[in-house]
Each structure stands twice: as C-alpha cells, then as structure tokens.
C-alpha cells in the first residue's frame, strides 16, 4: 500500500476526530489546522490558521511541506453541518466572521495553493468535499413530509454555493495543469452517508485511491461532481484485470475439457 501525505483544510482538528482517524487508518500522514493551543496530538501535525489572512494561508502550506516534505493530496472540506452550530441564525453581527470562515478563507487558500503548486509542478491530487444542507427555498420546493432536517441559514446557504463554485472553477483551471488531478465530491442532506462522517471519509479515501490508480484522469471526470455511496464507483482498471484473469483460466479449462473429450472418444472408438 502506498504512503500518501495529506494536507487537510476546512475543519479544525478539534472538531474532526472521525475524519482524522479514518485517514490515518489508510496509511496516510496528515497535516491540518487547529487554533486551540491546548490541543495535543502526537500522531497529527498541525498549525494555527487565521482564515482572513493571506500570509496565514501561505504559512499553512509551507508548514505542511516542512513537516511532511511532500504533499500528495490536499483535502478541502466544507462542512455545512459543522458550520450550522455557529451560524444557525442570521445575525448581522456574525456576518463578517461568517464570510471570513466560510468564503474568504477558502478563496485565499486556493489562490496561495495554486501559486505554490505552479512553482513546484509536482504530481498532486486536490479533493473538494462538500457536506451540504438545504436552503429554505429548496425545502419549500420539496413536497415530501418525511424530511426531518431544518433549512440552513442564509449565510451558510450562500457560503456553500460559493464553495461549490470555487471548486468547480478550480477544477476547470486544473485541466490545464498536467500535474494536477481533481476530485469533486458532494454529500447532501439526503445522502445515506450524510450523518456518518467516518463512513463518508472511508468512501472518499477509497475513491481517492482509485484516482491514483488511473494512468490519466479524464478531464470530464475531474469536472463532474460525484456523490458518496456505500460502495465506491467501479474501477475499470481492476475490472479489466479480473476479466483477463477470468478469460485466461476459462481458456485453460476448455483446453483440458477438449483433451479429455478426445481421449474419451478414442476409447469409445477402440471399444466398439
């Protein structure tokens, strides 16, 4: 199993235990962010992140390189479910901080990340993962009464749309960079993995491995959003290998059966 180094952005280490443990279980080393100086974790490297600062975004990237030497994967996570605990109600006094945390931070980080990757030109996979909540207008348009989830606030709804747009546009830019591969993944409130972050990341990491195993990523694939399922999407690379193995063994069986049939016929002719 290959060892990959991961830079994880978007959710503080203190709030992200299930995802971190799941990543560690797949033979990956992690660098992430944490703004709580009292947190201690000997298994995970991290630094603080001032989300409204260009310098801080650049520092996070450089610190991850210093600690891990090379970065193979960058997971950029927008978790509306987590943000909803902070910005559940639209209050004017919270708008500025909400914009910094949910819009400005991602935009600054992506700008600095692409600039750094353009300098190094090393093979890297960027993964955008969004766990999204419904807006008020979306819930109003749904006739089903079985949905128990509440609509999110206006600022979270606007922010998650901004993140999806940023991810899509970044994927378009990456098609011009041969050293980058992009994975766009979205898990909305109706998805079976929405409330199980551990299973969500287990699916994501399996899918990331499959992208690594592809010789060349299809540009259309990098621009398409995929949704989590309990079983990851079919890997045609392994399917082809399995089919070749099956055909080879089937031909051997047919050959043996032919010899046995010829022998039986010869015995029958000799007998009569």
N, C-alpha and C positions, 0 to 999 in steps of 0.2 A: 504494500500500500504506500502510495506517495505521501510525503510530508509537505503540507502547504502552510504558508504563513498568511495569516488573515488580519486585516485591519477592519475593525468593526466600528461603525459610526451610526449615531442616531438615537441610541438608547443607553443611558448611564449604566455602568457596571452594577451599581447598587440595585437597579430595577430589572436586571437582565439575567438572572441566575440560570433559568431554564435554558435559554439560548446558549449561554456561555458553556454550560456543562455539555450540552448536545454537541457543540462544535469541538470541544476538547476530546470527546469520545470518538471522533473521526480522524484522529492522528494529526490534528492541526494545532499550531501555535497562534496565540491571539494577542493582539494589541488593541486596546479600546480606550474609552474615556471615562473619567469619574471625577466629579467635582467635590466629593466628600473626602476630605483629608484624613478622616478617621478610619476609612475602609482599608483593610489589609487582606491581600490575596496573593499568596506566594506563587500561584500557578498562572496568574494572568498579569501581563504588563499593561500599564495604563498611565495616562497623564490627564491633567485638567484641560477643559475646553471652554473658552469664552466664546459663545456662539455668535456674538456680534462683532468679532474681531478677525480681520484678515490675517494678522500676524499669528493669532492663536490657531487658526485653521492650518496655516503653513507649518507651525510648530508641531502640531499633532502628526502630520505626515512625516516630517523629518525625524521626530522621536520614534515613530514606528519603524523607520528604516534603521535607525541606530540600534534599536533593541532586537529587531528580527533580521536585520541585514538586507533581506529581500522581501518584497511584498508580492505574493502570488494572487491573492484575492482581496477585494475590497467590498464588504457588505455594507450597503447604505440602507438603513431601516427607518421607515416612517410608520410609527405605531399609533394610530388614532385612538385605540383603546386606552393606551397609557396616557396620551395627552388629554383624554376626556376627564381624567381625575383632576387635572389642573385648570382646564379651561372649559368646564362643563356649561358654564353660564357666560353669556357675552356681557362682559363689564368693560366699560370704556377705559378704566384704569389698568386693565390687563392686556389691552390690545397691543401695545408696543412690545411688551415682553413676549407675548404670544407670537408676534411676527418675527422677532429675533430667534426664538426657539424653533419655529416650525417652517419658516420660509427663508429668512436671511441666512441662517446657519448652513443650510444645505446648498444654497447658491454660492456662498463664499467657499465652502469646502470643495465643491465640484470644480469651480474655477481654478483653485490652487492645485487640486489633484491633477487635472488635465495638463496644466502647465508643467507640473513635475514629471508626469508620465511622458510628455513630449520631449523632455530633456533626456530621460533615461532610455526610452524606447525599448523597454523590456516587456516580455510577454506577461500580460496581466488580465485577470478576469474581474469585471465590475458587475456587482449584483445589486439591483434595486429591488427591495422588498417593501410592499405597502400592505398594511393591515387596516382596512378602511371601514368606516361607519357610514350609515345612510344619512343623507341630508333631510331636512324637513320636507322639502318638495318631493324627494324620492319616496319617502314613506307615505306621503299623501297620495301618491300615484299607484300605490300597491293596494289591491283590494283584499288580500289575504288578512284574516284576523288572527292568524297563528303566530305572527311575528311579535316576539316579546321585547325586542330591543328598542331603546329610545333613540330618537333622532339626535344627531350631534349638534353642537353649537355652530353658529355661522362662521366663526373664525377657524374652527377645526375643519369644517367642510371646505372653506376656501383654501386652507393650507394644504389639505390632502390633494386637491385638484392642482395646486401649484407644484407639488412634489411629482405628481404623475406627469405633468407637462415637462418638468425639468428632466425627469428620467427619460422620457421619450425623445426629447431633443438631444440629450447627451448620447443616446444610442445612435441617433442619426449622424452625429459628429464622429462617433467611433467607427462607423463603417469606412471612413477614410484612413483609419489608422490600423494597419495590418497586425500590430502587436496587441491590440485590444479585442477582447470578446465581451459581449454584454448579455446579461440575463435580466429580463424584466418579469417580475412575479408579483401578482396581486392576490390578496386573500380578503374577500369582502365578508360582510356580516352573515351572509347566507351559506358560506363555505363550511364544510364539516370540520375543518381544522381551525376555524376562527378562534375558538376559545381554548385551544390546546397548543400553546406556543412551543412546547417540546416536540410534538409531532410535526408541527409546521416547519420547524428548523431541520428536523430529520429528513423530511421531504426535500427541503431546499438544498441541503448538503448532498443528497443523493443526486439531485438534478445537476448541481454544480460539477460533480464528478463526471457525469455523463458528458457535459460540455467539454471538460478537459480531454475526454477520450475521443472526441471528434477531431479528425485531421484538420478540418476547416469549417468554421461556422458559416452557415447560410445567412447572408445579410438580412433576408426577410425574417428569419427566425429571431435575430437579435432585435428586431423592431416590433415583435409581437409579444403581447402580454400573455403569460401562462398562469393558470390557476392551480393551486395545490390540490392534489388528490391523494388518497391513501396509498395508491401505488403510483410511482413516478412514471413519466411518459416513456414509451417504448424506445429502447436504444437499438437502432437498426444495425449498428456495428456488431453488437453481440448476437443479434438475430441472424445476421449473415454467417457468423462463425458457427452458430449452432446448426443452421441449415446445412452448411458444408459438411459438418461432422456427421449429421444425420444421413445425408446422401452417400457419404463415403462408406459408412457402416452398412447401409442398405444394399449398396452395390456388392459388398463383400458377402452378405447373406445370400443374395441372388446367385452369385458365383458358386457358393458352396451348394446351394439347392440344385443348381444345374448339374454339377458334378455328381451329386447323389442320385438325381433323376436318370442321368446317363448310365450310371452304374446299375441302377435298378432295372432299367430297360434291357441292358446287356444280359443280366442274369435271367430275365424273363425270356429273352430270345433263346439263350442256351438251354433253358429248361424245356422249352417246347420244340 
